[in-house]
Amino acid sequence: QQQVKQSPQSLIVQKGGISIINCAYENTAFDYFPWYQQFPGKGPALLIAIRPDVSEKKEGRFTISFNKSAKQFSLHIMDSQPGDSATYFCAAVNFNKFYFGSGTKLNVKP
Amino acid sequence: DVKVTQSSRYLVKRTGEKVFLECVQDMDHENMFWYRQDPGLGLRLIYFSYDVKMKEKGDIPEGYSVSREKKERFSLILESASTNQTSMYLCASSLDAGNYGYTFGSGTRLTVV
């Protein structure tokens, strides 16, 4: 049973548009929610993360929105660029155990 | 920056072979992890280690074992490789139990024929 459900599986966005990736979880014990970005041939790299005591975190063009009551969180990429084309993974963490979503392949068209 | 180095980028092995995947980190991290990555399934935890000579099973340990003789090195062992173990294998490390900052290696793409 997958602990973290991620959607969509793939996403095509025009340059300058907003990319939105969603994740949902069930276990209320999770206390850390990171997003990872993975380029082909590379390992995932931490992009941005949030703890459940805040509803939003913004770093540059990347924003996490967190809805504790709905047990959902999402990544928004504003002004999407072709260089943002990558696979994005959400994760939920408890006691240093990471549970990853299945990944979203983002393609930003020029 | 922490560097996590996986010894091989690509490996091709035969069914039944014993396979060793090596991972080394250079920042004295306590925790090390092995994941496999498959399309549509995301990253699944195979084994992890919180200390030297210590190991714990993850979600999919069957067919795998690990070794951590030194703090900086964490090895994944496929005792008898099978075709369903063809996958991308990722090693990660983090500082300690309270620090959730993972650093991943670049991965080893293993093909078992």
Backbone of each chain as ProteinMPNN parsed JSONL, in Angstrom:
{"seq_chain_A": "QQQVKQSPQSLIVQKGGISIINCAYENTAFDYFPWYQQFPGKGPALLIAIRPDVSEKKEGRFTISFNKSAKQFSLHIMDSQPGDSATYFCAAVNFNKFYFGSGTKLNVKP", "coords_chain_A": {"N_chain_A": [[0.865, -1.196, 0.0], [0.61, 2.13, -0.954], [2.043, 4.776, 0.746], [2.118, 7.438, 0.181], [0.45, 9.258, -2.187], [0.807, 10.412, -5.432], [0.142, 12.835, -7.917], [-0.128, 14.578, -11.087], [0.954, 11.759, -13.126], [2.434, 12.523, -15.299], [3.212, 15.694, -16.812], [2.63, 18.411, -18.885], [3.646, 21.618, -19.608], [3.426, 24.958, -20.737], [6.105, 27.24, -21.388], [6.542, 29.711, -18.915], [4.159, 29.216, -17.705], [2.167, 27.832, -14.949], [3.138, 25.136, -13.002], [1.674, 22.412, -11.371], [1.795, 20.045, -8.883], [0.491, 17.357, -7.089], [0.156, 15.824, -3.857], [-0.915, 13.273, -1.585], [-1.518, 11.985, 1.661], [-1.871, 9.518, 4.304], [-1.043, 8.891, 6.905], [-1.007, 10.468, 9.906], [1.166, 10.904, 11.479], [3.348, 11.717, 10.083], [5.938, 14.132, 9.782], [7.4, 15.809, 8.214], [7.796, 17.134, 5.014], [9.181, 16.811, 2.133], [10.161, 17.908, -1.173], [11.606, 16.538, -4.062], [13.818, 16.961, -6.82], [14.635, 15.524, -9.872], [16.954, 15.124, -12.361], [17.571, 13.597, -15.575], [19.766, 10.823, -15.342], [20.82, 11.601, -12.957], [20.907, 11.634, -9.317], [18.056, 12.149, -7.092], [17.511, 15.487, -5.895], [17.175, 17.602, -3.095], [14.59, 19.942, -3.173], [12.686, 21.696, -1.982], [11.129, 21.986, 1.228], [8.683, 21.293, 3.807], [7.293, 21.701, 7.068], [4.592, 20.441, 9.11], [3.491, 22.51, 10.615], [3.169, 24.858, 9.288], [1.422, 26.498, 6.595], [2.244, 27.188, 4.108], [5.139, 27.441, 2.064], [7.64, 29.285, 0.511], [10.11, 29.416, -1.958], [11.843, 31.231, -4.011], [10.764, 30.587, -7.234], [9.351, 28.391, -6.481], [6.817, 26.879, -4.577], [5.435, 25.366, -1.733], [2.281, 24.226, -0.868], [0.393, 23.437, 1.938], [-2.033, 21.406, 3.338], [-3.224, 20.532, 6.183], [-5.549, 19.433, 7.345], [-6.811, 18.205, 5.232], [-4.892, 16.439, 4.563], [-3.075, 16.806, 2.472], [-0.628, 17.973, 0.137], [1.061, 20.24, -2.012], [3.093, 21.076, -4.839], [3.968, 24.042, -6.367], [5.107, 25.465, -9.291], [6.033, 28.434, -10.348], [6.011, 30.554, -13.266], [7.139, 28.647, -15.093], [10.012, 27.083, -16.506], [11.932, 25.812, -19.329], [14.227, 24.579, -18.291], [13.279, 23.557, -15.944], [12.279, 21.136, -16.519], [11.99, 17.908, -15.524], [11.919, 15.079, -13.274], [9.737, 15.005, -10.55], [9.534, 14.313, -7.123], [7.444, 13.813, -4.373], [7.588, 13.487, -0.807], [6.956, 11.964, 2.367], [7.759, 12.053, 5.77], [8.686, 10.241, 8.658], [10.217, 9.687, 11.724], [12.699, 9.597, 10.459], [12.234, 7.885, 8.371], [11.556, 7.745, 5.038], [8.849, 8.135, 2.841], [8.093, 7.872, -0.422], [6.386, 9.525, -3.115], [5.131, 8.429, -6.342], [6.239, 9.863, -8.364], [6.432, 12.584, -10.742], [6.655, 13.384, -14.059], [7.771, 16.21, -15.45], [7.405, 18.295, -18.228], [8.443, 21.121, -19.699], [7.452, 23.152, -22.2], [9.106, 25.092, -24.694]], "CA_chain_A": [[0.0, 0.0, 0.0], [1.457, 3.298, -1.069], [1.762, 5.707, 1.828], [1.985, 8.772, -0.397], [-0.076, 9.186, -3.553], [1.236, 11.602, -6.166], [-0.467, 13.012, -9.241], [-0.285, 13.547, -12.109], [2.147, 10.982, -13.441], [3.21, 13.369, -16.205], [2.647, 17.037, -16.912], [3.221, 19.263, -19.91], [3.298, 23.015, -19.327], [4.113, 25.919, -21.59], [7.026, 28.162, -20.717], [5.853, 30.823, -18.279], [2.952, 28.745, -17.023], [2.291, 27.318, -13.576], [3.097, 23.675, -12.868], [1.138, 22.031, -10.062], [1.887, 18.603, -8.607], [-0.234, 17.112, -5.844], [0.415, 14.609, -3.087], [-1.817, 13.031, -0.474], [-1.011, 10.979, 2.591], [-2.852, 9.081, 5.296], [-0.487, 8.772, 8.251], [-0.895, 11.789, 10.521], [2.425, 10.993, 12.223], [4.389, 12.335, 9.255], [6.248, 15.467, 10.302], [8.293, 16.535, 7.309], [7.292, 16.874, 3.667], [10.1, 17.395, 1.155], [10.054, 17.662, -2.611], [12.887, 16.301, -4.71], [13.869, 17.164, -8.27], [15.61, 14.591, -10.431], [17.248, 15.231, -13.787], [18.019, 12.307, -16.114], [21.144, 10.439, -15.047], [21.249, 12.141, -11.659], [20.064, 11.287, -8.183], [17.151, 13.219, -6.667], [18.091, 16.548, -5.073], [16.153, 18.313, -2.33], [14.17, 21.197, -3.798], [12.032, 22.508, -0.968], [10.471, 21.108, 2.199], [7.811, 21.99, 4.747], [6.821, 20.956, 8.255], [3.128, 20.602, 9.13], [3.005, 23.637, 11.404], [2.955, 26.007, 8.407], [0.538, 26.132, 5.482], [2.867, 27.503, 2.829], [6.546, 27.826, 2.08], [8.012, 29.739, -0.817], [11.53, 29.647, -2.226], [11.944, 31.636, -5.403], [9.569, 30.256, -8.031], [8.793, 27.138, -5.967], [5.988, 27.041, -3.385], [4.669, 24.219, -1.222], [1.051, 24.5, -0.125], [0.15, 22.291, 2.818], [-3.37, 21.39, 3.937], [-3.118, 19.479, 7.198], [-6.841, 18.778, 7.579], [-7.084, 17.351, 4.075], [-3.738, 15.557, 4.396], [-2.6, 16.992, 1.106], [0.324, 19.052, -0.081], [1.298, 20.386, -3.44], [4.222, 21.898, -5.313], [3.638, 24.973, -7.445], [6.264, 26.082, -9.935], [5.585, 29.62, -11.068], [6.85, 30.958, -14.408], [7.893, 27.43, -15.415], [11.035, 27.229, -17.539], [12.377, 24.513, -19.882], [15.199, 24.006, -17.356], [12.572, 22.888, -14.848], [11.868, 19.806, -16.984], [12.627, 16.921, -14.645], [10.943, 14.293, -12.509], [9.572, 15.539, -9.2], [9.017, 13.363, -6.141], [7.121, 14.267, -3.031], [7.86, 12.486, 0.216], [6.49, 12.225, 3.729], [8.815, 11.493, 6.617], [8.456, 10.047, 10.084], [11.352, 8.987, 12.342], [13.75, 9.467, 9.442], [11.824, 6.989, 7.3], [10.958, 8.492, 3.94], [7.91, 7.467, 1.949], [8.086, 8.696, -1.62], [5.368, 9.376, -4.137], [5.576, 7.677, -7.514], [6.959, 10.751, -9.271], [5.761, 13.301, -11.834], [7.59, 13.835, -15.08], [7.364, 17.527, -15.948], [8.016, 18.754, -19.473], [8.08, 22.512, -19.953], [7.656, 23.42, -23.625], [9.587, 26.458, -24.93]], "C_chain_A": [[0.896, 1.24, 0.0], [1.055, 4.314, -0.016], [1.516, 7.12, 1.319], [1.557, 8.623, -1.85], [0.187, 10.5, -4.265], [0.547, 11.633, -7.522], [-0.155, 14.4, -9.777], [1.018, 12.786, -12.336], [3.057, 11.762, -14.397], [2.454, 14.668, -16.428], [3.392, 17.803, -17.996], [2.713, 20.68, -19.696], [4.063, 23.898, -20.307], [5.032, 26.802, -20.752], [6.261, 29.368, -20.176], [4.6, 30.425, -17.522], [3.232, 28.259, -15.604], [2.176, 25.796, -13.61], [2.617, 23.343, -11.461], [1.161, 20.513, -9.938], [1.316, 18.372, -7.21], [0.172, 15.801, -5.181], [-0.56, 14.509, -1.932], [-1.248, 11.915, 0.393], [-2.086, 10.629, 3.591], [-2.336, 9.166, 6.732], [-0.269, 10.152, 8.864], [0.382, 11.955, 11.347], [3.556, 11.594, 11.379], [4.647, 13.763, 9.723], [7.201, 16.266, 9.427], [7.911, 16.135, 5.901], [8.209, 17.558, 2.661], [9.682, 17.093, -0.281], [11.454, 17.528, -3.182], [12.729, 16.483, -6.218], [14.965, 16.25, -8.811], [15.736, 14.81, -11.931], [17.751, 13.876, -14.29], [19.492, 12.038, -15.805], [21.676, 10.943, -13.72], [20.374, 11.582, -10.548], [19.127, 12.435, -7.834], [17.881, 14.231, -5.779], [16.969, 17.297, -4.369], [15.878, 19.675, -2.956], [13.627, 22.158, -2.751], [11.297, 21.565, -0.025], [9.659, 21.944, 3.177], [7.516, 21.092, 5.932], [5.347, 21.289, 8.435], [2.608, 21.748, 9.985], [2.848, 24.921, 10.582], [2.129, 25.559, 7.203], [1.175, 26.408, 4.116], [4.332, 27.846, 3.041], [6.963, 28.155, 0.657], [9.519, 29.929, -0.891], [11.675, 29.944, -3.717], [10.661, 31.345, -6.154], [8.841, 29.013, -7.502], [8.051, 27.381, -4.655], [5.378, 25.701, -3.023], [3.446, 24.782, -0.524], [0.698, 23.251, 0.659], [-1.212, 22.437, 3.473], [-3.427, 20.225, 4.91], [-4.433, 18.724, 7.367], [-7.184, 17.83, 6.43], [-5.987, 16.324, 3.84], [-3.246, 15.573, 2.95], [-1.551, 18.094, 1.082], [0.676, 19.08, -1.561], [2.504, 21.295, -3.697], [3.723, 22.748, -6.469], [4.939, 25.551, -7.987], [5.746, 27.237, -10.786], [6.545, 29.923, -12.218], [7.751, 29.779, -14.833], [8.813, 27.653, -16.605], [11.438, 25.864, -18.094], [13.405, 23.819, -18.983], [14.582, 23.338, -16.147], [12.128, 21.479, -15.25], [12.675, 18.742, -16.254], [11.517, 16.047, -14.073], [10.935, 14.807, -11.078], [8.941, 14.473, -8.306], [8.619, 14.108, -4.88], [7.474, 13.144, -2.064], [7.215, 12.928, 1.519], [7.394, 11.433, 4.657], [8.342, 11.365, 8.05], [9.603, 9.213, 10.647], [12.416, 8.649, 11.294], [13.44, 8.381, 8.403], [11.059, 7.796, 6.267], [9.997, 7.598, 3.17], [7.716, 8.385, 0.749], [6.829, 8.464, -2.441], [5.98, 8.728, -5.364], [6.251, 8.551, -8.57], [6.076, 11.369, -10.337], [6.822, 13.788, -12.802], [7.062, 15.129, -15.688], [8.144, 17.869, -17.212], [7.529, 20.174, -19.725], [8.463, 22.847, -21.393], [8.112, 24.866, -23.818], [8.543, 27.339, -25.624]], "O_chain_A": [[1.801, 1.383, 0.823], [-0.116, 4.672, 0.106], [0.798, 7.901, 1.944], [2.217, 7.949, -2.64], [-0.164, 11.57, -3.767], [0.39, 10.607, -8.184], [0.063, 15.32, -8.988], [2.059, 13.146, -11.787], [4.282, 11.675, -14.316], [1.237, 14.742, -16.26], [4.623, 17.837, -18.02], [1.507, 20.915, -19.613], [5.207, 23.609, -20.658], [4.772, 27.07, -19.579], [5.443, 29.968, -20.875], [4.044, 31.229, -16.773], [4.368, 28.273, -15.13], [1.234, 25.245, -14.178], [3.092, 23.917, -10.481], [0.619, 19.796, -10.779], [1.625, 19.105, -6.271], [0.486, 14.814, -5.846], [-0.981, 15.519, -1.367], [-0.574, 11.013, -0.103], [-3.085, 11.335, 3.722], [-3.089, 9.473, 7.656], [0.567, 10.919, 8.386], [0.645, 13.043, 11.86], [4.608, 11.941, 11.915], [3.716, 14.511, 10.022], [7.743, 17.284, 9.857], [7.722, 14.953, 5.611], [8.041, 18.741, 2.366], [8.946, 16.143, -0.549], [12.363, 18.285, -2.842], [11.682, 16.206, -6.802], [16.075, 16.206, -8.281], [14.761, 14.699, -12.675], [18.298, 13.092, -13.513], [20.348, 12.905, -15.982], [22.846, 10.738, -13.394], [19.258, 11.12, -10.786], [19.371, 13.574, -8.234], [18.764, 13.863, -5.006], [15.936, 17.592, -4.971], [16.793, 20.451, -3.231], [14.07, 23.303, -2.657], [10.889, 20.475, -0.424], [9.906, 23.136, 3.355], [7.494, 19.868, 5.807], [4.895, 22.328, 7.955], [1.395, 21.941, 10.073], [2.441, 25.953, 11.115], [2.138, 24.384, 6.838], [0.697, 25.919, 3.093], [4.716, 28.45, 4.043], [6.68, 27.407, -0.278], [10.127, 30.525, -0.002], [11.638, 29.048, -4.56], [9.588, 31.803, -5.759], [7.804, 28.636, -8.047], [8.582, 28.006, -3.737], [4.867, 24.986, -3.885], [3.546, 25.69, 0.301], [0.702, 22.144, 0.12], [-1.511, 23.461, 4.086], [-3.648, 19.08, 4.517], [-4.429, 17.503, 7.516], [-7.781, 16.775, 6.645], [-6.14, 15.433, 3.004], [-3.037, 14.541, 2.313], [-1.579, 19.021, 1.891], [0.595, 18.07, -2.259], [2.865, 22.146, -2.884], [3.134, 22.241, -7.423], [5.767, 26.061, -7.233], [5.102, 27.028, -11.814], [7.731, 29.596, -12.158], [8.971, 29.918, -14.916], [8.452, 28.315, -17.578], [11.3, 24.857, -17.4], [13.44, 22.59, -18.927], [15.266, 22.634, -15.403], [11.652, 20.716, -14.409], [13.9, 18.693, -16.363], [10.336, 16.251, -14.353], [11.986, 15.017, -10.472], [7.961, 13.825, -8.672], [9.376, 14.94, -4.379], [7.635, 11.992, -2.465], [6.962, 14.113, 1.738], [7.753, 10.291, 4.371], [7.686, 12.257, 8.589], [9.924, 8.154, 10.109], [12.953, 7.541, 11.269], [14.323, 8.006, 7.632], [10.055, 8.44, 6.572], [10.305, 6.441, 2.885], [7.242, 9.514, 0.877], [6.277, 7.363, -2.465], [7.188, 8.504, -5.427], [6.775, 8.039, -9.559], [5.1, 10.766, -10.783], [7.755, 14.5, -12.43], [6.029, 15.136, -16.357], [9.369, 17.751, -17.262], [6.338, 20.399, -19.94], [9.639, 22.828, -21.758], [7.572, 25.773, -23.183], [8.803, 28.512, -25.889]]}, "seq_chain_B": "DVKVTQSSRYLVKRTGEKVFLECVQDMDHENMFWYRQDPGLGLRLIYFSYDVKMKEKGDIPEGYSVSREKKERFSLILESASTNQTSMYLCASSLDAGNYGYTFGSGTRLTVV", "coords_chain_B": {"N_chain_B": [[29.702, 20.76, 0.362], [27.909, 17.723, 0.83], [29.025, 14.668, -0.46], [27.856, 11.9, -2.128], [28.88, 8.957, -3.332], [28.47, 6.59, -5.807], [29.781, 3.583, -6.87], [29.555, 2.446, -9.429], [28.14, 3.401, -12.519], [26.694, 2.133, -14.489], [25.76, -1.266, -14.713], [25.975, -4.598, -15.876], [24.821, -7.737, -15.288], [24.779, -11.317, -14.909], [22.058, -13.618, -14.509], [21.822, -15.141, -11.34], [24.342, -14.438, -10.493], [26.423, -13.07, -7.883], [26.125, -9.855, -6.708], [27.639, -6.767, -6.049], [26.973, -3.573, -4.887], [28.369, -0.471, -4.376], [28.616, 2.229, -2.044], [29.72, 5.357, -1.034], [30.086, 7.933, 1.358], [31.14, 11.273, 2.158], [30.956, 12.89, 4.397], [30.79, 12.174, 7.078], [28.302, 11.174, 7.845], [25.679, 9.753, 9.8], [23.548, 8.121, 8.994], [22.641, 5.849, 6.426], [21.247, 4.78, 3.312], [19.609, 2.485, 1.083], [17.864, 2.549, -1.917], [15.583, 1.394, -4.434], [14.629, 2.409, -7.681], [11.894, 2.477, -9.716], [9.966, 2.836, -12.693], [6.875, 4.468, -12.255], [6.6, 3.472, -9.722], [8.069, 4.92, -7.984], [10.428, 5.626, -5.385], [11.667, 3.009, -3.501], [12.378, 1.727, -0.327], [15.087, -0.305, 0.485], [17.086, -1.247, 2.349], [18.423, 0.155, 5.387], [20.788, 1.962, 7.433], [21.795, 2.939, 10.634], [24.135, 3.115, 11.899], [27.562, 2.021, 12.18], [27.977, -1.363, 11.357], [25.363, -1.842, 11.831], [22.073, -2.564, 10.743], [18.908, -2.248, 9.123], [15.865, -3.615, 7.918], [14.161, -2.401, 5.069], [11.331, -1.623, 3.099], [11.316, -3.463, 1.02], [13.17, -5.827, 1.32], [13.724, -8.385, 0.419], [15.823, -10.716, -1.153], [18.014, -9.179, -1.053], [20.958, -8.049, 0.716], [22.953, -6.211, 3.109], [25.944, -4.382, 3.977], [27.815, -2.734, 6.415], [30.67, -1.875, 7.286], [32.374, 0.212, 7.733], [31.924, 3.629, 8.65], [31.604, 5.391, 6.504], [30.926, 3.873, 4.319], [28.569, 1.943, 2.573], [27.281, -1.01, 1.571], [25.394, -2.688, -0.89], [24.117, -5.865, -1.449], [23.349, -8.255, -3.819], [22.364, -11.361, -3.503], [21.883, -13.507, -5.249], [21.497, -12.681, -8.27], [18.539, -11.717, -9.993], [16.311, -11.404, -12.827], [14.202, -9.718, -12.172], [15.333, -7.903, -10.541], [16.462, -5.992, -12.016], [16.998, -2.635, -12.27], [17.083, 0.859, -11.216], [19.37, 1.779, -8.8], [19.621, 3.602, -5.871], [21.634, 5.282, -3.589], [21.609, 6.884, -0.41], [22.368, 9.388, 2.064], [22.17, 10.715, 5.431], [22.546, 13.138, 8.066], [21.936, 12.592, 10.887], [19.604, 10.987, 13.157], [17.729, 12.936, 13.751], [17.882, 14.696, 11.695], [16.629, 15.501, 8.696], [17.745, 15.849, 6.206], [18.354, 14.526, 3.272], [20.924, 13.264, 1.137], [21.43, 12.232, -2.087], [23.114, 9.726, -4.053], [24.254, 9.435, -7.497], [23.211, 7.212, -8.633], [22.991, 3.741, -9.67], [22.543, 1.987, -12.522], [21.34, -1.081, -12.898], [21.354, -3.948, -14.835], [20.063, -7.117, -15.185], [20.693, -10.016, -16.838]], "CA_chain_B": [[28.544, 19.918, 0.075], [28.076, 16.291, 1.007], [29.071, 13.922, -1.699], [27.557, 10.481, -2.037], [29.43, 8.396, -4.56], [28.172, 5.205, -6.109], [30.983, 3.185, -7.602], [29.306, 2.137, -10.834], [26.99, 4.082, -13.114], [25.957, 1.082, -15.196], [26.25, -2.626, -14.503], [25.22, -5.678, -16.492], [25.192, -8.973, -14.618], [24.016, -12.486, -15.323], [21.194, -14.259, -13.507], [22.516, -16.028, -10.416], [25.588, -13.855, -10.003], [26.407, -12.255, -6.666], [26.397, -8.494, -7.171], [27.942, -5.799, -4.993], [26.862, -2.152, -5.222], [29.079, 0.249, -3.328], [28.244, 3.624, -1.829], [30.607, 6.03, -0.078], [29.778, 9.346, 1.617], [32.37, 11.902, 2.643], [30.695, 13.928, 5.406], [30.613, 11.617, 8.418], [26.883, 10.996, 8.127], [25.337, 8.555, 10.575], [22.541, 7.279, 8.351], [22.769, 5.558, 5.0], [20.036, 4.13, 2.813], [19.556, 2.001, -0.282], [16.558, 2.534, -2.547], [15.501, 1.126, -5.846], [13.7, 3.308, -8.354], [11.267, 1.862, -10.874], [8.928, 3.717, -13.265], [5.526, 4.325, -11.72], [6.63, 3.007, -8.326], [8.841, 5.849, -7.165], [11.595, 5.09, -4.688], [11.299, 2.071, -2.45], [13.5, 1.514, 0.578], [15.516, -1.706, 0.571], [17.728, -1.376, 3.659], [19.078, 1.341, 5.879], [21.729, 1.735, 8.531], [21.98, 4.118, 11.478], [25.462, 3.119, 12.524], [28.436, 0.962, 11.696], [27.589, -2.747, 11.649], [23.944, -1.879, 12.153], [21.243, -2.505, 9.532], [17.487, -2.533, 9.315], [15.155, -3.861, 6.673], [13.199, -1.428, 4.602], [10.056, -2.159, 2.641], [11.489, -4.543, 0.037], [14.522, -6.359, 1.53], [13.896, -9.769, -0.059], [16.784, -10.889, -2.234], [19.128, -8.241, -0.835], [21.561, -7.877, 2.031], [23.802, -5.021, 3.144], [27.106, -4.432, 4.852], [28.369, -1.423, 6.78], [31.852, -2.127, 8.118], [32.922, 1.529, 8.052], [30.856, 4.63, 8.683], [31.428, 6.079, 5.234], [30.666, 2.944, 3.221], [27.376, 1.1, 2.737], [27.242, -1.863, 0.389], [24.183, -3.471, -1.155], [24.52, -7.147, -2.033], [22.322, -9.113, -4.393], [22.956, -12.674, -3.247], [21.766, -14.278, -6.481], [20.756, -11.705, -9.066], [17.454, -12.189, -10.85], [15.915, -10.379, -13.801], [13.303, -8.728, -11.565], [16.125, -6.921, -9.805], [16.884, -4.955, -12.956], [16.431, -1.403, -11.726], [18.017, 1.91, -10.822], [19.605, 1.718, -7.36], [20.071, 4.883, -5.342], [22.128, 5.341, -2.224], [21.432, 8.207, 0.195], [22.846, 9.498, 3.439], [21.727, 11.885, 6.188], [23.467, 13.403, 9.172], [21.593, 11.8, 12.067], [18.187, 10.614, 13.213], [16.858, 14.108, 13.799], [18.134, 15.562, 10.545], [15.982, 14.865, 7.57], [18.336, 16.257, 4.944], [18.899, 13.423, 2.491], [21.713, 13.504, -0.062], [21.434, 11.032, -2.905], [24.101, 9.51, -5.086], [23.74, 9.559, -8.872], [22.506, 5.994, -9.0], [23.579, 2.665, -10.464], [21.527, 1.279, -13.315], [21.702, -2.49, -12.965], [20.588, -4.818, -15.734], [20.343, -8.531, -14.972], [20.277, -10.719, -18.074]], "C_chain_B": [[28.879, 18.442, 0.294], [28.121, 15.622, -0.351], [28.797, 12.46, -1.393], [27.937, 9.875, -3.374], [29.063, 6.931, -4.673], [29.189, 4.732, -7.134], [30.736, 2.936, -9.083], [28.08, 2.899, -11.316], [26.061, 3.076, -13.803], [26.62, -0.262, -14.904], [25.356, -3.588, -15.267], [25.731, -6.972, -15.878], [24.301, -10.108, -15.111], [23.159, -12.999, -14.158], [22.006, -15.23, -12.666], [23.831, -15.493, -9.883], [25.38, -13.146, -8.675], [26.9, -10.859, -7.061], [26.62, -7.585, -5.965], [27.79, -4.383, -5.548], [27.436, -1.37, -4.044], [28.653, 1.706, -3.268], [29.167, 4.206, -0.757], [30.156, 7.479, 0.081], [30.956, 9.967, 2.378], [32.148, 12.924, 3.764], [30.33, 13.36, 6.768], [29.147, 11.473, 8.812], [26.624, 9.693, 8.859], [24.511, 7.566, 9.747], [22.834, 7.078, 6.88], [21.641, 4.638, 4.564], [20.283, 3.588, 1.399], [18.106, 1.947, -0.744], [16.69, 1.925, -3.94], [14.4, 1.993, -6.442], [13.198, 2.64, -9.613], [10.151, 2.766, -11.378], [7.556, 3.413, -12.671], [5.472, 3.884, -10.269], [7.41, 3.937, -7.418], [10.062, 5.184, -6.567], [11.119, 4.19, -3.554], [12.53, 1.697, -1.637], [13.824, 0.037, 0.707], [16.081, -1.998, 1.967], [18.24, -0.013, 4.084], [19.932, 1.009, 7.093], [21.901, 3.03, 9.3], [23.371, 4.183, 12.093], [26.269, 1.99, 11.908], [27.949, -0.389, 12.211], [26.111, -2.881, 12.03], [23.147, -1.777, 10.852], [19.8, -2.804, 9.909], [16.835, -2.716, 7.97], [14.232, -2.694, 6.361], [11.935, -2.136, 4.153], [10.19, -3.357, 1.702], [12.861, -5.198, 0.185], [14.788, -7.726, 0.887], [14.849, -9.808, -1.246], [18.01, -10.003, -2.104], [19.702, -8.417, 0.572], [22.472, -6.654, 1.96], [24.959, -5.244, 4.107], [27.562, -3.018, 5.127], [29.48, -1.654, 7.798], [32.518, -0.826, 8.547], [31.817, 2.557, 7.898], [30.576, 5.206, 7.304], [30.952, 5.167, 4.101], [29.485, 2.038, 3.533], [27.203, 0.315, 1.456], [25.921, -2.599, 0.308], [24.607, -4.727, -1.901], [23.288, -7.862, -2.561], [22.913, -10.52, -4.357], [22.968, -13.547, -4.5], [20.867, -13.475, -7.422], [19.679, -12.377, -9.92], [16.995, -11.053, -11.751], [14.981, -9.336, -13.188], [14.028, -7.75, -10.643], [16.782, -5.906, -10.739], [16.193, -3.659, -12.553], [17.52, -0.344, -11.613], [18.145, 1.843, -9.303], [20.224, 3.031, -6.9], [20.492, 4.739, -3.897], [21.894, 6.754, -1.7], [22.045, 8.198, 1.581], [22.228, 10.734, 4.09], [22.522, 11.943, 7.484], [23.178, 12.519, 10.385], [20.082, 11.626, 12.115], [17.274, 11.823, 13.219], [16.991, 15.024, 12.61], [17.615, 14.888, 9.298], [16.565, 15.263, 6.224], [19.013, 15.09, 4.249], [19.807, 13.964, 1.401], [21.797, 12.19, -0.819], [22.688, 10.954, -3.758], [23.448, 9.599, -6.457], [23.072, 8.29, -9.381], [23.36, 5.003, -9.778], [22.451, 1.983, -11.204], [22.008, -0.15, -13.524], [20.767, -3.219, -13.92], [21.027, -6.251, -15.483], [19.796, -9.298, -16.18], [20.294, -12.24, -17.878]], "O_chain_B": [[29.979, 17.982, -0.015], [27.365, 15.958, -1.262], [29.422, 11.863, -0.516], [27.386, 10.234, -4.414], [29.308, 6.136, -3.766], [29.428, 5.399, -8.141], [31.615, 3.189, -9.907], [27.094, 3.022, -10.589], [24.837, 3.157, -13.711], [27.844, -0.384, -14.853], [24.137, -3.423, -15.306], [26.924, -7.271, -15.939], [23.22, -9.885, -15.654], [23.502, -12.83, -12.988], [22.774, -16.036, -13.191], [24.379, -16.036, -8.923], [24.281, -12.675, -8.381], [27.959, -10.712, -7.672], [25.875, -7.637, -4.987], [28.404, -4.036, -6.557], [27.055, -1.569, -2.89], [28.369, 2.334, -4.287], [29.362, 3.604, 0.299], [29.879, 8.17, -0.899], [31.663, 9.294, 3.127], [33.034, 13.728, 4.055], [29.624, 14.014, 7.536], [28.794, 11.634, 9.98], [27.252, 8.669, 8.588], [24.732, 6.355, 9.788], [23.224, 8.009, 6.175], [21.146, 3.824, 5.343], [21.058, 4.153, 0.627], [17.239, 1.387, -0.072], [17.763, 1.938, -4.542], [13.386, 2.271, -5.804], [13.987, 2.276, -10.485], [9.46, 3.398, -10.579], [7.135, 2.259, -12.596], [4.408, 3.919, -9.651], [7.409, 3.755, -6.2], [10.656, 4.289, -7.168], [10.269, 4.577, -2.752], [13.586, 1.39, -2.189], [12.949, -0.777, 1.0], [15.601, -2.889, 2.668], [18.464, 0.866, 3.252], [19.819, -0.061, 7.692], [22.125, 4.089, 8.713], [23.74, 5.173, 12.724], [25.737, 1.124, 11.213], [27.558, -0.52, 13.371], [25.68, -3.934, 12.5], [23.498, -1.0, 9.964], [19.517, -3.511, 10.877], [17.2, -2.059, 6.995], [13.618, -2.094, 7.242], [11.518, -3.126, 4.753], [9.275, -4.175, 1.603], [13.659, -5.132, -0.75], [15.934, -8.171, 0.816], [14.712, -9.05, -2.206], [18.926, -10.06, -2.925], [19.018, -8.874, 1.488], [22.729, -6.127, 0.878], [24.952, -6.162, 4.927], [27.686, -2.2, 4.215], [29.253, -1.629, 9.008], [33.153, -0.767, 9.6], [30.889, 2.374, 7.11], [29.423, 5.481, 6.972], [30.607, 5.658, 3.025], [29.405, 1.444, 4.608], [27.003, 0.888, 0.385], [25.396, -3.074, 1.315], [25.365, -4.659, -2.868], [22.307, -8.05, -1.841], [23.849, -10.828, -5.095], [23.947, -14.241, -4.774], [19.641, -13.578, -7.372], [19.884, -13.451, -10.485], [17.258, -9.883, -11.474], [14.966, -8.188, -13.633], [13.406, -6.876, -10.039], [17.564, -5.063, -10.299], [14.966, -3.587, -12.499], [18.697, -0.597, -11.871], [17.137, 1.85, -8.596], [21.213, 3.506, -7.459], [19.784, 4.142, -3.085], [21.971, 7.718, -2.462], [22.221, 7.145, 2.194], [21.818, 11.673, 3.408], [23.088, 10.949, 7.937], [24.051, 11.79, 10.856], [19.37, 12.069, 11.215], [16.145, 11.74, 12.736], [16.286, 16.03, 12.52], [18.103, 13.832, 8.896], [15.932, 15.034, 5.193], [20.129, 14.713, 4.606], [19.512, 14.998, 0.802], [22.186, 11.163, -0.262], [23.259, 11.975, -4.14], [22.241, 9.813, -6.568], [22.441, 8.294, -10.438], [24.32, 5.377, -10.452], [21.516, 1.464, -10.594], [22.975, -0.389, -14.247], [19.545, -3.115, -13.818], [22.214, -6.567, -15.558], [18.608, -9.234, -16.495], [19.976, -12.986, -18.804]]}, "name": "protein", "num_of_chains": 2, "seq": "QQQVKQSPQSLIVQKGGISIINCAYENTAFDYFPWYQQFPGKGPALLIAIRPDVSEKKEGRFTISFNKSAKQFSLHIMDSQPGDSATYFCAAVNFNKFYFGSGTKLNVKPDVKVTQSSRYLVKRTGEKVFLECVQDMDHENMFWYRQDPGLGLRLIYFSYDVKMKEKGDIPEGYSVSREKKERFSLILESASTNQTSMYLCASSLDAGNYGYTFGSGTRLTVV"}
